[in-house]
Amino acid sequence: MKPLNIIGFLALMMNFSSCNLLFSHNEPEYVSYDLYLSFQDVSGNDLVKGIELNTSSGSVKDSLFTLDIIVSEPCKNWDNKIYNTPARPGFEPDVNRPGLGMVRYNSYCYLTNGFYLPVNDCPEEKILTYKLKCPHVFGDDSIHEFVTYWDIPKDKINHSAKCNRIEFEGNDITPTPMDKYERSYTATLILK
């Protein structure tokens, strides 16, 4: 029994002293696209306020919206036809459907979405198209589309993309980083 303990201890020590652990390069596994959107009418009324949330998760109830995200470059880990991760044996893609959260920021309610793509399985996705159906916000059952433009980080520590422009209903909107979470970008979309 004692030789097994010594072998286990040596294997553990070799693992902790490997070059990968001593000289880790912290390459990100995912690029995140974090977007916080305030929807307001022309009078400045908050159109997100009062949307029903799941009590357990705090996210917007799935039955109240449909969100599809389209990546600009073909991607092994995202299927634009089903707006989801492709099916694999033993894997349920439905759990990865894009979701919406809701936060209060600067006196307004914002719909939030954190979208993640693996660095090694997808090219740099600099354009994401969001198709959102949300009667609570828009007052109709139509799908509303907005196109977002992103800069992908080159450094190995920051793996959050920077949103620099949103096209929505013929308008160009410049998002700004949140005060507390500068890796998340906010924008106000005015509905006419």
Secondary structure, DSSP 8 states (H G I E B T S, - for coil): -HHHHHHHHHHHHHHHTSHHHHT-----SEEEEEEEEEEEETT--BSSTT--B-TTT-BB-GGG-EEEEEESS-BTTBBTTTTB----TT--GGGGS---EEEEETTEEEEEEEEEEETTTS----EEEEEEE-HHHHSSS--EEEEEEEE---SSS--B-EEEEEEETTEEE--EE-SS-TTSEEEEEEE-
